[in-house]
């Protein structure tokens, strides 16, 4: 009886812990594909889980930081979703690739034209962003998640270092330091990546040719060895046949 009571109490406590901690691991989040380096470009995914059993997520609004505006924001098309990019004038123009940019994206909104994110599923919303700031360690993207029952969950609470995670934390993108050569090796290094790809292709071609030549040489050497062994076997067979023939004649 005591054991069963302890087990029951433990089960109830476990369910309570899971219920209370659910928002902490089921919130809207943002993660880069690979690495988001300072001064470079990156593709980031806004991950949206559905936390309701009786409603679907039909809309996501992500507000982009104005303290570190991003001049380039390009969402990837997603089947079943309409996307709207909102731009606003900047108080202080940005300089990008030698050009002055006086406006930047301040919001991206995805609206489902179908069922959206149904209960028990999640959806990723990819966006290419840049140039990432060099004077910040992270970027905060506040998000609003709307359900088919008109409920709106506001993921806008900014996590504070040294404090517990809030109930509705805003998505935070951590920025990595640029590499030692001063480049971030992100999407902004397309030319360098293309050159590297060509160089790798040439090396691969040379290695393939060398391997092929080595294979041909190995094949020729192997053929010679096989022929040599066959010759030895045939010769031995001939000698054996001669000896047997001589014995038969002597016996006769």
Backbone torsions as a table, in degrees:
resi	resn	phi	psi	omega
1	UNK	NA	-45.5	-179.7
2	UNK	-62.3	-42.1	-179.6
3	UNK	-62.7	-42.0	-179.2
4	UNK	-66.7	-38.0	178.3
5	UNK	-65.6	-43.0	178.2
6	UNK	-61.0	-41.7	179.3
7	UNK	-63.5	-41.4	-179.8
8	UNK	-64.7	-44.7	178.6
9	UNK	-61.4	-41.7	178.9
10	UNK	-62.7	-39.5	179.9
11	UNK	-64.8	-44.5	179.5
12	UNK	-62.4	-42.5	179.4
13	UNK	-63.4	-39.5	179.4
14	UNK	-63.6	-43.4	178.5
15	UNK	-62.7	-40.7	180.0
16	UNK	-63.0	-42.4	179.1
17	UNK	-62.7	-44.1	179.5
18	UNK	-64.0	-39.9	-179.6
19	UNK	-65.0	-43.4	-178.2
20	UNK	-71.1	-29.9	-176.0
21	UNK	-94.1	-1.9	-176.3
22	UNK	-54.5	-48.1	-178.7
23	UNK	-60.2	-25.0	-175.6
24	UNK	-69.1	-29.3	-178.4
25	UNK	-119.0	14.1	178.9
26	UNK	-126.1	23.0	-176.7
27	UNK	-90.7	167.2	174.6
28	UNK	-66.4	131.8	-176.6
29	UNK	-136.2	169.3	177.4
30	UNK	-134.4	132.8	179.7
31	UNK	-139.5	141.9	178.3
32	UNK	-81.7	155.6	170.2
33	UNK	-86.6	102.7	-174.1
34	UNK	92.9	-113.4	-176.2
35	UNK	-138.4	139.1	175.6
36	UNK	-103.1	102.1	-174.9
37	UNK	-99.9	147.3	178.9
38	UNK	-59.9	136.3	178.4
39	UNK	80.2	2.3	-178.0
40	UNK	-120.0	-164.1	178.0
41	UNK	-113.9	160.0	178.3
42	UNK	-157.4	156.4	170.3
43	UNK	-104.1	122.5	-178.5
44	UNK	-117.1	149.7	178.8
45	UNK	-114.6	124.7	171.2
46	UNK	-90.4	112.6	-176.5
47	UNK	-94.7	124.1	-175.7
48	UNK	-121.8	104.4	174.9
49	UNK	-86.2	150.6	175.7
50	UNK	-92.3	119.7	-176.2
51	UNK	-97.8	1.2	-176.6
52	UNK	-109.3	148.1	179.0
53	UNK	-92.8	-16.2	-174.0
54	UNK	-123.9	16.6	-179.9
55	UNK	-153.8	154.8	178.5
56	UNK	-106.4	152.9	173.4
57	UNK	-80.9	121.2	-175.3
58	UNK	-115.1	-6.5	-178.3
59	UNK	-155.5	141.7	174.9
60	UNK	-134.6	126.5	176.0
61	UNK	-117.6	121.5	179.6
62	UNK	-116.0	122.0	178.0
63	UNK	-92.5	128.6	-178.5
64	UNK	-91.0	147.6	-174.4
65	UNK	-63.8	139.1	177.6
66	UNK	-97.6	-17.8	177.6
67	UNK	-75.8	-24.2	173.9
68	UNK	-134.6	74.5	-175.4
69	UNK	-64.3	147.3	179.6
70	UNK	-109.5	120.1	-176.3
71	UNK	-73.7	-29.5	-177.7
72	UNK	-116.3	116.4	176.4
73	UNK	-138.1	115.1	-177.1
74	UNK	-129.9	105.0	177.8
75	UNK	-71.9	148.4	175.0
76	UNK	-87.8	133.3	179.2
77	UNK	-59.9	141.0	179.0
78	UNK	-128.7	128.7	178.8
79	UNK	-60.0	132.2	177.0
80	UNK	89.6	3.8	-178.7
81	UNK	-135.0	136.8	171.2
82	UNK	-95.7	141.9	-178.1
83	UNK	-123.8	139.9	178.1
84	UNK	-129.0	128.9	179.2
85	UNK	-106.8	123.7	-179.0
86	UNK	-106.4	127.3	178.1
87	UNK	-111.8	151.7	178.6
88	UNK	-137.0	154.5	177.7
89	UNK	-68.4	143.2	179.6
90	UNK	-95.2	140.1	175.5
91	UNK	-66.2	-34.2	179.3
92	UNK	-128.1	113.0	-177.9
93	UNK	-58.2	149.3	176.3
94	UNK	-99.2	155.1	174.1
95	UNK	-112.1	122.9	-175.5
96	UNK	-137.8	119.1	-178.6
97	UNK	53.6	40.2	177.4
98	UNK	80.8	2.9	179.7
99	UNK	-117.7	146.7	178.2
100	UNK	-88.6	130.4	179.5
101	UNK	-110.2	120.1	-176.9
102	UNK	-103.8	6.3	175.3
103	UNK	-145.8	157.0	-178.4
104	UNK	-147.8	162.2	179.3
105	UNK	-73.3	128.5	179.0
106	UNK	-112.5	-13.8	179.1
107	UNK	-159.5	143.7	171.2
108	UNK	-127.2	130.3	-176.7
109	UNK	-122.9	126.1	175.3
110	UNK	-108.6	129.1	179.6
111	UNK	-125.9	127.5	-178.3
112	UNK	-72.4	134.9	173.5
113	UNK	-103.2	14.3	176.8
114	UNK	-141.9	-133.4	-176.9
115	UNK	-79.5	-19.5	-178.3
116	UNK	75.4	-150.3	179.4
117	UNK	-91.4	108.0	-175.5
118	UNK	-80.0	163.5	179.2
119	UNK	-54.6	135.9	179.6
120	UNK	88.2	4.6	-178.7
121	UNK	-128.6	168.7	172.3
122	UNK	-136.9	166.3	-178.8
123	UNK	-137.8	140.2	174.1
124	UNK	-104.0	138.6	179.1
125	UNK	-118.7	98.3	-175.9
126	UNK	-80.0	141.1	177.8
127	UNK	-141.8	134.2	173.1
128	UNK	-90.3	127.0	-176.0
129	UNK	-130.1	152.9	176.3
130	UNK	170.2	172.2	-12.6
131	UNK	-76.7	137.3	-178.9
132	UNK	-71.3	143.2	-176.5
133	UNK	-65.0	149.8	178.3
134	UNK	-95.7	-12.4	-176.3
135	UNK	-110.2	28.5	178.1
136	UNK	-142.2	149.3	179.0
137	UNK	-96.9	-14.9	-179.7
138	UNK	-159.6	161.3	175.9
139	UNK	-125.9	137.0	-179.1
140	UNK	-105.4	128.1	179.0
141	UNK	-118.9	106.9	178.0
142	UNK	-78.3	141.5	-173.1
143	UNK	-134.8	147.3	174.2
144	UNK	-118.9	127.7	-179.5
145	UNK	-111.9	118.4	-177.9
146	UNK	-108.3	135.3	179.8
147	UNK	-101.8	165.6	-177.7
148	UNK	-66.6	-17.9	176.9
149	UNK	-91.4	13.8	177.0
150	UNK	78.1	3.2	176.6
151	UNK	-71.6	138.7	178.8
152	UNK	-121.2	123.5	176.8
153	UNK	-104.6	124.6	-174.3
154	UNK	-100.5	103.4	178.0
155	UNK	-91.0	78.6	-170.9
156	UNK	-130.6	0.8	-178.2
157	UNK	-81.1	122.4	-176.2
158	UNK	-81.9	120.0	178.1
159	UNK	-62.2	140.0	-179.9
160	UNK	-112.6	136.2	-179.1
161	UNK	-62.6	134.2	179.5
162	UNK	85.6	-1.7	179.1
163	UNK	-117.9	160.7	178.6
164	UNK	-65.7	151.2	179.4
165	UNK	-65.2	133.6	179.6
166	UNK	-66.9	166.4	-178.8
167	UNK	-66.6	-33.8	-178.2
168	UNK	-128.2	70.8	-175.5
169	UNK	-71.1	144.1	174.3
170	UNK	-76.2	147.2	175.7
171	UNK	-62.2	133.0	-178.6
172	UNK	-123.9	126.5	178.5
173	UNK	-101.1	115.9	178.0
174	UNK	-80.2	135.9	-179.1
175	UNK	-104.6	132.2	179.1
176	UNK	-89.2	156.2	177.1
177	UNK	-68.1	146.7	176.1
178	UNK	-65.8	156.1	-179.1
179	UNK	-67.6	167.9	-175.4
180	UNK	-62.6	-23.2	-179.1
181	UNK	-84.6	3.0	176.0
182	UNK	89.7	3.2	179.4
183	UNK	-115.5	151.6	-176.0
184	UNK	-92.5	-12.6	179.9
185	UNK	57.2	35.2	176.9
186	UNK	-101.3	-154.6	-179.5
187	UNK	-66.4	-16.8	-178.6
188	UNK	-75.1	-13.3	-179.0
189	UNK	-100.2	40.5	-177.3
190	UNK	-57.0	-43.7	-178.5
191	UNK	-62.8	-44.8	179.2
192	UNK	-64.3	-39.7	-179.9
193	UNK	-66.3	-39.5	177.9
194	UNK	-62.8	-43.7	179.4
195	UNK	-62.8	-41.2	179.6
196	UNK	-65.1	-39.0	179.2
197	UNK	-62.9	-42.7	178.2
198	UNK	-62.4	-42.7	-179.9
199	UNK	-63.4	-43.0	178.8
200	UNK	-63.7	-38.0	179.7
201	UNK	-64.2	-42.0	178.1
202	UNK	-63.1	-42.5	178.5
203	UNK	-62.8	-43.0	-179.7
204	UNK	-62.6	-40.2	178.9
205	UNK	-63.5	-43.5	179.8
206	UNK	-64.3	-41.2	179.8
207	UNK	-65.7	-38.4	178.8
208	UNK	-63.8	-42.6	179.1
209	UNK	-63.3	-44.5	179.9
210	UNK	-62.2	-40.0	179.5
211	UNK	-65.8	-40.2	179.2
212	UNK	-63.7	-45.0	178.7
213	UNK	-60.9	-42.4	179.2
214	UNK	-63.3	-39.4	178.8
215	UNK	-64.5	-40.9	179.0
216	UNK	-62.7	-44.4	-179.4
217	UNK	-63.4	-42.7	179.7
218	UNK	-63.8	-38.0	179.4
219	UNK	-64.6	-43.1	179.5
220	UNK	-62.9	-43.6	-179.1
221	UNK	-64.0	-41.2	179.7
222	UNK	-64.3	-40.8	178.7
223	UNK	-61.2	-43.0	-180.0
224	UNK	-62.3	-42.0	179.6
225	UNK	-63.9	-43.1	179.4
226	UNK	-61.0	-44.6	179.4
227	UNK	-62.8	-38.1	179.0
228	UNK	-63.9	-43.4	179.7
229	UNK	-65.0	-42.0	178.2
230	UNK	-59.8	-41.3	179.2
231	UNK	-62.2	-42.4	179.7
232	UNK	-62.7	-44.0	-179.5
233	UNK	-62.3	-45.2	179.8
234	UNK	-62.3	-42.3	179.0
235	UNK	-62.6	-43.2	179.1
236	UNK	-63.2	-39.5	178.6
237	UNK	-62.8	-39.7	178.9
238	UNK	-63.7	-43.8	179.2
239	UNK	-62.1	-44.2	-179.9
240	UNK	-62.1	-40.2	179.4
241	UNK	-63.8	-40.2	179.8
242	UNK	-64.7	-41.7	-180.0
243	UNK	-64.0	-44.9	179.8
244	UNK	-63.4	-40.0	179.5
245	UNK	-63.8	-39.3	179.6
246	UNK	-65.7	-39.9	-179.9
247	UNK	-64.3	-42.2	-180.0
248	UNK	-61.6	-39.8	179.6
249	UNK	-67.1	-38.4	-179.4
250	UNK	-66.9	-39.9	178.3
251	UNK	-65.1	-35.1	-179.2
252	UNK	-69.6	NA	NA
